[in-house]
Amino acid sequence: MSPKTTAPQLEGSARDRLLAAANELFYEEGVHTVGIERVIERAGVAKASLYSTFGSKDELIRAYLQQRADARKRRISERIARHDEPRDRILAVFDVLGERASEPTWRGCAFINVRAEGPRGENKVTRLCAATRGWMRGLFAELARDAGAADPDALGAQLVVLYDGATVGTSMDDDLAAVKTARAMAEALLDAQLAGRSPRRGAAKR
């Protein structure tokens, strides 16, 4: 029998360790499946530290999701900044998704997972999930406008549906076929809307 392995000790402040533990456990197993005691144990902090830092498990969930939202925005923004052509900037969003989905720790979209777990209704968590999806929709619409799309808002909405479908499909099928298909469909939508049109002048120089 092989010796039991233990997870590496988390480092940083109590807040850092709690967020790291939440990110690890909530994403792997679900926000409602994982009890607060397991998060505290994994973080190596006293229960009082959690409540003095976040106040409640719900607030810890919100902070966990905010951290993931910020990281997603940073990854995507850094990738699209590498490209000058607006069309390439749009497709780069799907390239980032493909890279994330190829990682061994990939468990799909944290925001979709949380919404699937929780009850319907408006609260801090569902508003954050909606805001994150709204950011993606707005980004696609802005990039479509820069590319000279005939109807950038409609194209942005279509691209979000492709992105969501690729995210779920990759999680369900456990391969990257859905991302590759979504990227190809995005190219077709772009070609249809950009035919005979010119990119907005200076669009890539923000």
Secondary structure as GFF3:
##gff-version 3
##sequence-region A 1 206
A	DSSP	alpha_helix	14	29	.	.	.	ID=ss1
A	DSSP	alpha_helix	36	43	.	.	.	ID=ss2
A	DSSP	alpha_helix	47	53	.	.	.	ID=ss3
A	DSSP	alpha_helix	57	80	.	.	.	ID=ss4
A	DSSP	alpha_helix	86	101	.	.	.	ID=ss5
A	DSSP	alpha_helix	110	117	.	.	.	ID=ss6
A	DSSP	alpha_helix	124	147	.	.	.	ID=ss7
A	DSSP	alpha_helix	152	173	.	.	.	ID=ss8
A	DSSP	alpha_helix	177	194	.	.	.	ID=ss9
###
